[in-house]
Amino acid sequence: MSDRLPRAARSKKKIGPQVGIFWFIAGKLLIDRTPLGEAEEYGDFLTHPRGHAEVWEQYAQNGTVLPETEYEQFPRVRVMYNTKANLFTLLADRCILQRKTLVTQIKGELHLPNNTEIRGDNHYRCSACLNDSE
């Protein structure tokens, strides 16, 4: 008798919540994520160990994004977990927050609970939002 699960049982294996960073580019999400159990401690938070600039540089080198673009140019997101409050927080650009279906998609991609805190942050503003605020 095999110890392996049938294919149907394997596909139903529950994936736990994750933290990560995203961009929204040309109507698609570009995601770099980490399972919560592998997240990096940052004060009271568990967070994705890599930053937007670092990941963008890698994406530019491997052709995922155009090398002449900058990571701040596009709407972006960071999802982290507050260990004291037991709460996930999604920090996003206004261009993303205005699109409820996109926020729902991001929550689904990272398997986030319904009570995830969703808010804007001045750090996560794309070039269009920065130009609007001037």
C-alpha positions in Angstrom: 0.0 0.0 0.0 1.3 3.4 -1.0 1.8 6.3 1.5 1.1 8.8 -1.3 -2.2 10.6 -1.3 -4.5 10.3 -4.3 -4.2 13.2 -6.7 -7.6 14.6 -5.6 -6.6 14.6 -2.0 -3.3 16.3 -2.8 -4.9 19.1 -4.7 -7.2 19.9 -1.8 -4.2 20.3 0.6 -4.8 23.6 2.4 -2.4 26.3 1.7 -1.8 28.6 4.6 -1.7 32.4 4.6 1.3 34.1 3.1 3.0 37.5 3.1 4.4 39.2 0.1 4.8 42.1 -2.2 2.9 42.9 -5.4 2.8 45.2 -8.4 -0.2 45.8 -10.6 1.1 46.2 -14.2 -0.8 46.2 -17.4 -3.9 44.7 -15.8 -2.0 41.8 -14.1 -0.5 41.1 -10.7 3.2 40.5 -10.3 3.7 38.7 -7.0 6.7 37.7 -4.8 5.5 35.8 -1.7 6.6 33.9 1.4 4.7 31.3 3.5 4.0 32.8 6.9 6.1 30.1 8.5 9.1 31.3 6.6 8.5 35.0 7.0 11.1 37.4 8.4 10.6 39.0 11.8 10.5 42.8 11.7 9.5 44.2 15.1 6.0 43.0 15.9 5.5 41.8 12.3 6.3 38.9 10.1 7.0 40.1 6.6 8.3 39.1 3.2 12.1 39.1 3.5 12.7 41.0 0.2 11.9 44.6 -0.6 10.3 46.0 -3.8 13.6 47.5 -5.0 15.5 44.2 -4.6 12.8 42.1 -6.3 12.4 44.7 -9.1 16.1 44.6 -9.9 15.9 40.8 -10.2 12.8 41.1 -12.4 14.6 43.6 -14.6 17.6 41.3 -15.0 15.6 38.3 -15.9 13.2 40.1 -18.3 10.1 39.9 -16.2 9.9 43.7 -16.4 11.4 46.3 -18.7 14.8 47.3 -17.4 14.2 51.0 -18.1 11.2 51.0 -15.7 11.4 51.8 -11.9 9.7 49.8 -9.2 7.9 53.0 -7.9 6.4 53.6 -11.3 3.6 51.0 -10.8 0.9 50.5 -8.1 2.3 48.2 -5.4 1.3 46.3 -2.3 2.9 44.8 0.8 1.2 42.3 3.0 2.5 41.5 6.5 1.3 39.9 9.7 1.1 41.6 13.1 2.1 39.0 15.7 0.7 41.0 18.6 -2.7 41.8 17.1 -2.8 38.4 15.2 -3.9 40.4 12.1 -2.7 40.6 8.5 -2.3 44.0 7.0 -2.4 44.8 3.3 -0.8 48.2 2.5 -1.5 49.3 -1.0 -1.4 52.1 -3.5 -4.7 54.1 -4.0 -4.9 52.8 -7.6 -5.2 49.3 -6.1 -7.5 50.1 -3.2 -10.1 51.7 -5.5 -10.5 48.3 -7.2 -12.3 46.1 -4.8 -12.1 43.0 -7.1 -8.3 43.5 -7.2 -8.1 43.6 -3.4 -10.2 40.5 -3.3 -7.8 38.8 -5.8 -4.8 39.7 -3.8 -6.3 38.4 -0.6 -7.1 35.1 -2.5 -3.6 34.8 -3.9 -2.1 35.0 -0.4 -4.9 33.0 1.3 -5.6 35.9 3.7 -8.5 35.8 6.2 -11.6 38.0 5.9 -10.5 40.2 8.8 -7.3 41.4 7.0 -6.7 45.1 7.6 -6.6 46.9 4.3 -5.3 50.5 4.1 -3.3 52.9 2.1 0.2 54.1 3.0 2.2 57.1 1.8 5.1 54.8 1.0 3.1 52.7 -1.5 2.2 55.3 -4.1 2.8 54.9 -7.8 4.0 57.7 -10.0 0.5 58.5 -11.1 -0.7 58.9 -7.5 2.4 61.0 -6.6 1.7 63.3 -9.6 -2.0 63.7 -8.6 -1.0 64.8 -5.1 1.3 67.6 -6.3 
